Amino acid sequence: MKIINLNQDLSKVNNQVVEILKIGGLVIYPSDTVYGALVDATNKQAVEKLIKFKNRPPGKAISVFVSGWKMMEELVEMDQRQREILKEILPGCFTVVLKSRKKVVNLLESEKQTLGVRLVKYEPVIDLVSKFKKPVTATSANLGGKPPHHSIDSLLKQLPKYKQELIDLIVDAGKLPRNKPSTVIDLTTPEIKILRHGDVSFYKKQEFISKSVKETKAIAKKIIFNFLQDLEKKPLIFILEGDLGVGKTVFVKGLGEYFEIKDIVSPSFVVMYEYEIKSKVPPKTAGRQNSKLIHVDLYNVEEKEEFKYLGINDYLKPGNILAIEWGEKSGEIFENLRKKGKVVIVDMEYISEKERKIIIKS
């Protein structure tokens, strides 16, 4: 495993990367969001090596980087409506899912023969793919079920030695800005589906700064008060995202305290706890006497089949509030949540040891 610095001459760095990709190698490379794991998307052995590195379950799609519109049109089908939407948002921090033209290894496609494509503004990636003249994989460099990485040190600390030995080259760009992975949108249906939320979204935003546990709880209480009327018609669903220890459970405790629920604990090991809500629910809410706060933690959920056994659908009723930690993993159920409830994204970020930025998207 060789490590080179991106701060050297970009052209020379990418020439080395291209040579590795040509022989089926695996390269860790910076992107506009997080560090990615790149292989030749047209080389089956290289893609199999990537899947082994990632612990990727069979059948789970992997997106690709393209150098421009011409390469994109060679890889996926698009009609005039889809093309107009793409012209509005690309290049940018989006992964766009479209019908595949079968030009890449089929292991990268979904079961529906769709392919995720990324056209970014990040010059190193554009230069690399232009030099290589073929698409490369655009998946994040973390292992399956683990959070993405913004530094090489963080990545290597997570990887056991046998995983490190699968890497042929690392391009180190230092510590990347704490951007989230791209927003994933599916354009294969008449209505745009948002499969994963990144930093770019179609939602209204509010930003708060918390300097203590008490302030985080106060922000949660303010937010729940603003959305209470939604409970009269549909469940209220908080999707909480952010790094380990950033305060997601504290935020949920704040929600609980608003309803005078004092005994909330993290459901990390059991996945889900439910609490009865006895006060402050709007009078017109259907099933007021049975309203519940359902606290879900998806950290240990790895496979999409596991969502079937959580029974979340049973809770999607007016008057109920769902608080889902590690919401980054909710892609398999997000569209269903959005259709049946009022979804509020709570993105929590570290500013310093004591300070947190809390971004509310609704």
DORO-657516 format. One record per residue (C-alpha): residue number from 1; x, y, z; residue in one letter. Coordinates in steps of 0.1 Angstrom, whole numbers, padded with zeros to 4 digits. Example, Ala and Ser with C-alpha at 12.3 -4.5 7.8 and 13.67 -1.06 7.14 Angstrom:
BEGIN
seq->1	east->0123	north->-0045	up->0078	type->A
seq->2	east->0137	north->-0011	up->0071	type->S
//
This chain:
BEGIN
seq->1	east->0000	north->0000	up->0000	type->M
seq->2	east->0015	north->0033	up->-0012	type->K
seq->3	east->0004	north->0067	up->0001	type->I
seq->4	east->0009	north->0099	up->-0020	type->I
seq->5	east->0000	north->0135	up->-0013	type->N
seq->6	east->-0026	north->0152	up->-0034	type->L
seq->7	east->-0008	north->0186	up->-0028	type->N
seq->8	east->0018	north->0175	up->-0053	type->Q
seq->9	east->0013	north->0182	up->-0090	type->D
seq->10	east->-0023	north->0170	up->-0097	type->L
seq->11	east->-0015	north->0157	up->-0132	type->S
seq->12	east->0014	north->0136	up->-0119	type->K
seq->13	east->-0007	north->0123	up->-0090	type->V
seq->14	east->-0036	north->0113	up->-0113	type->N
seq->15	east->-0012	north->0097	up->-0138	type->N
seq->16	east->-0001	north->0073	up->-0110	type->Q
seq->17	east->-0038	north->0067	up->-0101	type->V
seq->18	east->-0046	north->0059	up->-0137	type->V
seq->19	east->-0018	north->0033	up->-0139	type->E
seq->20	east->-0032	north->0016	up->-0108	type->I
seq->21	east->-0068	north->0016	up->-0120	type->L
seq->22	east->-0057	north->0001	up->-0154	type->K
seq->23	east->-0043	north->-0030	up->-0137	type->I
seq->24	east->-0075	north->-0035	up->-0115	type->G
seq->25	east->-0062	north->-0018	up->-0084	type->G
seq->26	east->-0081	north->-0002	up->-0055	type->L
seq->27	east->-0074	north->0034	up->-0048	type->V
seq->28	east->-0085	north->0055	up->-0018	type->I
seq->29	east->-0092	north->0090	up->-0032	type->Y
seq->30	east->-0107	north->0123	up->-0019	type->P
seq->31	east->-0139	north->0136	up->-0033	type->S
seq->32	east->-0163	north->0166	up->-0028	type->D
seq->33	east->-0178	north->0148	up->0001	type->T
seq->34	east->-0157	north->0121	up->0018	type->V
seq->35	east->-0129	north->0098	up->0010	type->Y
seq->36	east->-0139	north->0073	up->-0017	type->G
seq->37	east->-0129	north->0038	up->-0028	type->A
seq->38	east->-0122	north->0038	up->-0066	type->L
seq->39	east->-0118	north->0010	up->-0090	type->V
seq->40	east->-0124	north->0006	up->-0127	type->D
seq->41	east->-0162	north->0003	up->-0130	type->A
seq->42	east->-0158	north->-0018	up->-0162	type->T
seq->43	east->-0134	north->-0044	up->-0146	type->N
seq->44	east->-0152	north->-0073	up->-0129	type->K
seq->45	east->-0122	north->-0085	up->-0109	type->Q
seq->46	east->-0116	north->-0049	up->-0097	type->A
seq->47	east->-0153	north->-0045	up->-0086	type->V
seq->48	east->-0152	north->-0078	up->-0068	type->E
seq->49	east->-0121	north->-0066	up->-0050	type->K
seq->50	east->-0139	north->-0035	up->-0040	type->L
seq->51	east->-0169	north->-0054	up->-0027	type->I
seq->52	east->-0146	north->-0076	up->-0006	type->K
seq->53	east->-0129	north->-0045	up->0008	type->F
seq->54	east->-0163	north->-0028	up->0017	type->K
seq->55	east->-0180	north->-0059	up->0031	type->N
seq->56	east->-0207	north->-0049	up->0007	type->R
seq->57	east->-0238	north->-0072	up->0007	type->P
seq->58	east->-0245	north->-0088	up->-0027	type->P
seq->59	east->-0271	north->-0069	up->-0048	type->G
seq->60	east->-0264	north->-0035	up->-0031	type->K
seq->61	east->-0257	north->-0010	up->-0058	type->A
seq->62	east->-0226	north->0011	up->-0061	type->I
seq->63	east->-0225	north->0045	up->-0079	type->S
seq->64	east->-0199	north->0057	up->-0104	type->V
seq->65	east->-0181	north->0090	up->-0112	type->F
seq->66	east->-0182	north->0103	up->-0147	type->V
seq->67	east->-0161	north->0130	up->-0164	type->S
seq->68	east->-0190	north->0148	up->-0181	type->G
seq->69	east->-0224	north->0147	up->-0198	type->W
seq->70	east->-0211	north->0126	up->-0227	type->K
seq->71	east->-0199	north->0098	up->-0204	type->M
seq->72	east->-0231	north->0100	up->-0184	type->M
seq->73	east->-0253	north->0095	up->-0215	type->E
seq->74	east->-0232	north->0065	up->-0225	type->E
seq->75	east->-0239	north->0049	up->-0191	type->L
seq->76	east->-0275	north->0057	up->-0184	type->V
seq->77	east->-0308	north->0063	up->-0202	type->E
seq->78	east->-0325	north->0097	up->-0198	type->M
seq->79	east->-0355	north->0114	up->-0213	type->D
seq->80	east->-0361	north->0151	up->-0218	type->Q
seq->81	east->-0377	north->0156	up->-0183	type->R
seq->82	east->-0348	north->0138	up->-0166	type->Q
seq->83	east->-0322	north->0158	up->-0186	type->R
seq->84	east->-0338	north->0191	up->-0176	type->E
seq->85	east->-0338	north->0181	up->-0139	type->I
seq->86	east->-0301	north->0171	up->-0142	type->L
seq->87	east->-0291	north->0203	up->-0158	type->K
seq->88	east->-0305	north->0222	up->-0128	type->E
seq->89	east->-0285	north->0202	up->-0102	type->I
seq->90	east->-0254	north->0189	up->-0119	type->L
seq->91	east->-0225	north->0191	up->-0115	type->P
seq->92	east->-0229	north->0190	up->-0077	type->G
seq->93	east->-0233	north->0168	up->-0045	type->C
seq->94	east->-0259	north->0145	up->-0060	type->F
seq->95	east->-0260	north->0109	up->-0069	type->T
seq->96	east->-0286	north->0104	up->-0096	type->V
seq->97	east->-0302	north->0070	up->-0102	type->V
seq->98	east->-0313	north->0062	up->-0138	type->L
seq->99	east->-0318	north->0032	up->-0160	type->K
seq->100	east->-0284	north->0016	up->-0168	type->S
seq->101	east->-0272	north->0010	up->-0204	type->R
seq->102	east->-0252	north->-0020	up->-0191	type->K
seq->103	east->-0218	north->-0004	up->-0198	type->K
seq->104	east->-0204	north->-0012	up->-0163	type->V
seq->105	east->-0200	north->-0043	up->-0143	type->V
seq->106	east->-0235	north->-0055	up->-0134	type->N
seq->107	east->-0225	north->-0059	up->-0097	type->L
seq->108	east->-0227	north->-0021	up->-0095	type->L
seq->109	east->-0263	north->-0020	up->-0107	type->E
seq->110	east->-0294	north->-0024	up->-0086	type->S
seq->111	east->-0318	north->-0053	up->-0089	type->E
seq->112	east->-0339	north->-0030	up->-0111	type->K
seq->113	east->-0309	north->-0025	up->-0135	type->Q
seq->114	east->-0305	north->0011	up->-0124	type->T
seq->115	east->-0272	north->0028	up->-0119	type->L
seq->116	east->-0262	north->0057	up->-0096	type->G
seq->117	east->-0241	north->0084	up->-0114	type->V
seq->118	east->-0221	north->0113	up->-0100	type->R
seq->119	east->-0210	north->0143	up->-0119	type->L
seq->120	east->-0191	north->0165	up->-0094	type->V
seq->121	east->-0175	north->0200	up->-0093	type->K
seq->122	east->-0144	north->0186	up->-0076	type->Y
seq->123	east->-0115	north->0192	up->-0100	type->E
seq->124	east->-0092	north->0162	up->-0089	type->P
seq->125	east->-0120	north->0137	up->-0096	type->V
seq->126	east->-0130	north->0153	up->-0129	type->I
seq->127	east->-0093	north->0154	up->-0140	type->D
seq->128	east->-0088	north->0117	up->-0130	type->L
seq->129	east->-0119	north->0103	up->-0148	type->V
seq->130	east->-0111	north->0124	up->-0179	type->S
seq->131	east->-0076	north->0109	up->-0179	type->K
seq->132	east->-0088	north->0074	up->-0173	type->F
seq->133	east->-0115	north->0077	up->-0200	type->K
seq->134	east->-0138	north->0053	up->-0182	type->K
seq->135	east->-0161	north->0055	up->-0151	type->P
seq->136	east->-0147	north->0047	up->-0117	type->V
seq->137	east->-0166	north->0037	up->-0086	type->T
seq->138	east->-0179	north->0065	up->-0063	type->A
seq->139	east->-0186	north->0046	up->-0031	type->T
seq->140	east->-0173	north->0059	up->0002	type->S
seq->141	east->-0142	north->0042	up->0016	type->A
seq->142	east->-0158	north->0031	up->0049	type->N
seq->143	east->-0166	north->-0005	up->0056	type->L
seq->144	east->-0203	north->-0016	up->0054	type->G
seq->145	east->-0223	north->-0002	up->0082	type->G
seq->146	east->-0197	north->0022	up->0094	type->K
seq->147	east->-0196	north->0060	up->0090	type->P
seq->148	east->-0177	north->0076	up->0061	type->P
seq->149	east->-0142	north->0091	up->0066	type->H
seq->150	east->-0129	north->0127	up->0062	type->H
seq->151	east->-0093	north->0118	up->0069	type->S
seq->152	east->-0069	north->0090	up->0061	type->I
seq->153	east->-0059	north->0085	up->0097	type->D
seq->154	east->-0095	north->0079	up->0106	type->S
seq->155	east->-0099	north->0054	up->0078	type->L
seq->156	east->-0067	north->0034	up->0086	type->L
seq->157	east->-0076	north->0032	up->0123	type->K
seq->158	east->-0109	north->0014	up->0113	type->Q
seq->159	east->-0093	north->-0010	up->0089	type->L
seq->160	east->-0078	north->-0043	up->0100	type->P
seq->161	east->-0045	north->-0053	up->0084	type->K
seq->162	east->-0060	north->-0077	up->0059	type->Y
seq->163	east->-0083	north->-0049	up->0047	type->K
seq->164	east->-0054	north->-0025	up->0043	type->Q
seq->165	east->-0036	north->-0050	up->0022	type->E
seq->166	east->-0064	north->-0048	up->-0004	type->L
seq->167	east->-0056	north->-0011	up->-0010	type->I
seq->168	east->-0030	north->-0005	up->-0038	type->D
seq->169	east->-0028	north->0033	up->-0034	type->L
seq->170	east->-0040	north->0061	up->-0011	type->I
seq->171	east->-0041	north->0097	up->-0022	type->V
seq->172	east->-0041	north->0118	up->0009	type->D
seq->173	east->-0056	north->0153	up->0007	type->A
seq->174	east->-0055	north->0159	up->0044	type->G
seq->175	east->-0086	north->0164	up->0065	type->K
seq->176	east->-0116	north->0170	up->0042	type->L
seq->177	east->-0144	north->0194	up->0052	type->P
seq->178	east->-0170	north->0176	up->0072	type->R
seq->179	east->-0194	north->0173	up->0043	type->N
seq->180	east->-0219	north->0144	up->0043	type->K
seq->181	east->-0222	north->0119	up->0015	type->P
seq->182	east->-0241	north->0130	up->-0016	type->S
seq->183	east->-0279	north->0134	up->-0017	type->T
seq->184	east->-0292	north->0104	up->-0037	type->V
seq->185	east->-0322	north->0110	up->-0059	type->I
seq->186	east->-0341	north->0084	up->-0080	type->D
seq->187	east->-0354	north->0098	up->-0113	type->L
seq->188	east->-0367	north->0065	up->-0127	type->T
seq->189	east->-0403	north->0072	up->-0115	type->T
seq->190	east->-0427	north->0101	up->-0123	type->P
seq->191	east->-0421	north->0116	up->-0088	type->E
seq->192	east->-0385	north->0123	up->-0077	type->I
seq->193	east->-0376	north->0100	up->-0048	type->K
seq->194	east->-0350	north->0111	up->-0023	type->I
seq->195	east->-0332	north->0079	up->-0012	type->L
seq->196	east->-0305	north->0095	up->0010	type->R
seq->197	east->-0301	north->0130	up->0023	type->H
seq->198	east->-0267	north->0147	up->0021	type->G
seq->199	east->-0258	north->0184	up->0026	type->D
seq->200	east->-0278	north->0194	up->-0004	type->V
seq->201	east->-0315	north->0190	up->-0001	type->S
seq->202	east->-0349	north->0204	up->-0012	type->F
seq->203	east->-0359	north->0212	up->0024	type->Y
seq->204	east->-0362	north->0244	up->0044	type->K
seq->205	east->-0333	north->0249	up->0069	type->K
seq->206	east->-0329	north->0262	up->0104	type->Q
seq->207	east->-0296	north->0263	up->0122	type->E
seq->208	east->-0289	north->0264	up->0159	type->F
seq->209	east->-0258	north->0264	up->0180	type->I
seq->210	east->-0257	north->0244	up->0213	type->S
seq->211	east->-0231	north->0248	up->0239	type->K
seq->212	east->-0244	north->0223	up->0264	type->S
seq->213	east->-0267	north->0193	up->0270	type->V
seq->214	east->-0293	north->0217	up->0284	type->K
seq->215	east->-0292	north->0238	up->0253	type->E
seq->216	east->-0296	north->0208	up->0230	type->T
seq->217	east->-0326	north->0197	up->0249	type->K
seq->218	east->-0341	north->0232	up->0248	type->A
seq->219	east->-0336	north->0232	up->0210	type->I
seq->220	east->-0354	north->0199	up->0207	type->A
seq->221	east->-0383	north->0212	up->0228	type->K
seq->222	east->-0386	north->0243	up->0206	type->K
seq->223	east->-0386	north->0222	up->0174	type->I
seq->224	east->-0412	north->0197	up->0186	type->I
seq->225	east->-0435	north->0226	up->0196	type->F
seq->226	east->-0432	north->0241	up->0161	type->N
seq->227	east->-0444	north->0208	up->0145	type->F
seq->228	east->-0471	north->0197	up->0170	type->L
seq->229	east->-0500	north->0206	up->0147	type->Q
seq->230	east->-0487	north->0181	up->0122	type->D
seq->231	east->-0495	north->0153	up->0146	type->L
seq->232	east->-0532	north->0158	up->0141	type->E
seq->233	east->-0530	north->0144	up->0106	type->K
seq->234	east->-0499	north->0122	up->0105	type->K
seq->235	east->-0470	north->0109	up->0126	type->P
seq->236	east->-0440	north->0131	up->0132	type->L
seq->237	east->-0407	north->0116	up->0123	type->I
seq->238	east->-0373	north->0129	up->0133	type->F
seq->239	east->-0343	north->0115	up->0113	type->I
seq->240	east->-0312	north->0122	up->0134	type->L
seq->241	east->-0278	north->0122	up->0117	type->E
seq->242	east->-0243	north->0129	up->0129	type->G
seq->243	east->-0212	north->0113	up->0143	type->D
seq->244	east->-0210	north->0091	up->0174	type->L
seq->245	east->-0213	north->0111	up->0206	type->G
seq->246	east->-0225	north->0143	up->0189	type->V
seq->247	east->-0257	north->0144	up->0210	type->G
seq->248	east->-0285	north->0126	up->0191	type->K
seq->249	east->-0297	north->0108	up->0222	type->T
seq->250	east->-0296	north->0140	up->0241	type->V
seq->251	east->-0319	north->0156	up->0215	type->F
seq->252	east->-0343	north->0127	up->0219	type->V
seq->253	east->-0343	north->0132	up->0256	type->K
seq->254	east->-0353	north->0168	up->0250	type->G
seq->255	east->-0382	north->0156	up->0229	type->L
seq->256	east->-0392	north->0133	up->0257	type->G
seq->257	east->-0389	north->0159	up->0284	type->E
seq->258	east->-0413	north->0181	up->0265	type->Y
seq->259	east->-0439	north->0154	up->0270	type->F
seq->260	east->-0428	north->0148	up->0306	type->E
seq->261	east->-0410	north->0115	up->0297	type->I
seq->262	east->-0380	north->0113	up->0320	type->K
seq->263	east->-0366	north->0078	up->0316	type->D
seq->264	east->-0353	north->0078	up->0280	type->I
seq->265	east->-0322	north->0057	up->0274	type->V
seq->266	east->-0303	north->0049	up->0242	type->S
seq->267	east->-0317	north->0018	up->0223	type->P
seq->268	east->-0284	north->0010	up->0207	type->S
seq->269	east->-0285	north->-0027	up->0216	type->F
seq->270	east->-0322	north->-0033	up->0213	type->V
seq->271	east->-0328	north->-0010	up->0183	type->V
seq->272	east->-0361	north->0003	up->0196	type->M
seq->273	east->-0379	north->0016	up->0227	type->Y
seq->274	east->-0414	north->0030	up->0230	type->E
seq->275	east->-0428	north->0055	up->0255	type->Y
seq->276	east->-0464	north->0065	up->0261	type->E
seq->277	east->-0472	north->0102	up->0256	type->I
seq->278	east->-0497	north->0114	up->0282	type->K
seq->279	east->-0496	north->0152	up->0279	type->S
seq->280	east->-0493	north->0181	up->0254	type->K
seq->281	east->-0505	north->0162	up->0223	type->V
seq->282	east->-0529	north->0184	up->0203	type->P
seq->283	east->-0566	north->0177	up->0212	type->P
seq->284	east->-0577	north->0169	up->0177	type->K
seq->285	east->-0550	north->0142	up->0173	type->T
seq->286	east->-0565	north->0108	up->0163	type->A
seq->287	east->-0558	north->0082	up->0190	type->G
seq->288	east->-0546	north->0108	up->0215	type->R
seq->289	east->-0548	north->0084	up->0244	type->Q
seq->290	east->-0525	north->0060	up->0226	type->N
seq->291	east->-0499	north->0084	up->0213	type->S
seq->292	east->-0463	north->0072	up->0217	type->K
seq->293	east->-0427	north->0083	up->0213	type->L
seq->294	east->-0408	north->0056	up->0195	type->I
seq->295	east->-0370	north->0059	up->0198	type->H
seq->296	east->-0351	north->0039	up->0172	type->V
seq->297	east->-0313	north->0034	up->0168	type->D
seq->298	east->-0302	north->0020	up->0134	type->L
seq->299	east->-0265	north->0018	up->0142	type->Y
seq->300	east->-0264	north->-0020	up->0143	type->N
seq->301	east->-0288	north->-0025	up->0114	type->V
seq->302	east->-0268	north->-0038	up->0084	type->E
seq->303	east->-0291	north->-0054	up->0059	type->E
seq->304	east->-0323	north->-0041	up->0043	type->K
seq->305	east->-0342	north->-0072	up->0053	type->E
seq->306	east->-0337	north->-0062	up->0089	type->E
seq->307	east->-0361	north->-0032	up->0084	type->F
seq->308	east->-0389	north->-0057	up->0078	type->K
seq->309	east->-0387	north->-0070	up->0114	type->Y
seq->310	east->-0386	north->-0036	up->0131	type->L
seq->311	east->-0423	north->-0031	up->0127	type->G
seq->312	east->-0420	north->0007	up->0120	type->I
seq->313	east->-0450	north->0007	up->0098	type->N
seq->314	east->-0472	north->-0002	up->0128	type->D
seq->315	east->-0462	north->0031	up->0144	type->Y
seq->316	east->-0469	north->0054	up->0114	type->L
seq->317	east->-0502	north->0067	up->0128	type->K
seq->318	east->-0513	north->0103	up->0137	type->P
seq->319	east->-0503	north->0112	up->0172	type->G
seq->320	east->-0471	north->0091	up->0172	type->N
seq->321	east->-0436	north->0106	up->0172	type->I
seq->322	east->-0406	north->0086	up->0158	type->L
seq->323	east->-0370	north->0096	up->0166	type->A
seq->324	east->-0346	north->0076	up->0145	type->I
seq->325	east->-0309	north->0078	up->0153	type->E
seq->326	east->-0283	north->0071	up->0127	type->W
seq->327	east->-0308	north->0082	up->0101	type->G
seq->328	east->-0281	north->0080	up->0075	type->E
seq->329	east->-0291	north->0043	up->0073	type->K
seq->330	east->-0328	north->0050	up->0067	type->S
seq->331	east->-0326	north->0050	up->0029	type->G
seq->332	east->-0344	north->0017	up->0026	type->E
seq->333	east->-0374	north->0030	up->0044	type->I
seq->334	east->-0371	north->0068	up->0039	type->F
seq->335	east->-0396	north->0071	up->0010	type->E
seq->336	east->-0422	north->0052	up->0030	type->N
seq->337	east->-0416	north->0075	up->0060	type->L
seq->338	east->-0420	north->0106	up->0038	type->R
seq->339	east->-0452	north->0094	up->0023	type->K
seq->340	east->-0469	north->0084	up->0056	type->K
seq->341	east->-0455	north->0111	up->0080	type->G
seq->342	east->-0440	north->0145	up->0085	type->K
seq->343	east->-0403	north->0140	up->0082	type->V
seq->344	east->-0378	north->0164	up->0100	type->V
seq->345	east->-0341	north->0159	up->0094	type->I
seq->346	east->-0319	north->0167	up->0124	type->V
seq->347	east->-0283	north->0170	up->0113	type->D
seq->348	east->-0259	north->0174	up->0142	type->M
seq->349	east->-0222	north->0184	up->0138	type->E
seq->350	east->-0192	north->0190	up->0160	type->Y
seq->351	east->-0180	north->0226	up->0162	type->I
seq->352	east->-0157	north->0220	up->0192	type->S
seq->353	east->-0156	north->0197	up->0222	type->E
seq->354	east->-0186	north->0214	up->0238	type->K
seq->355	east->-0203	north->0232	up->0209	type->E
seq->356	east->-0226	north->0216	up->0184	type->R
seq->357	east->-0243	north->0228	up->0152	type->K
seq->358	east->-0279	north->0215	up->0149	type->I
seq->359	east->-0294	north->0219	up->0114	type->I
seq->360	east->-0331	north->0213	up->0110	type->I
seq->361	east->-0345	north->0204	up->0075	type->K
seq->362	east->-0382	north->0202	up->0071	type->S
//
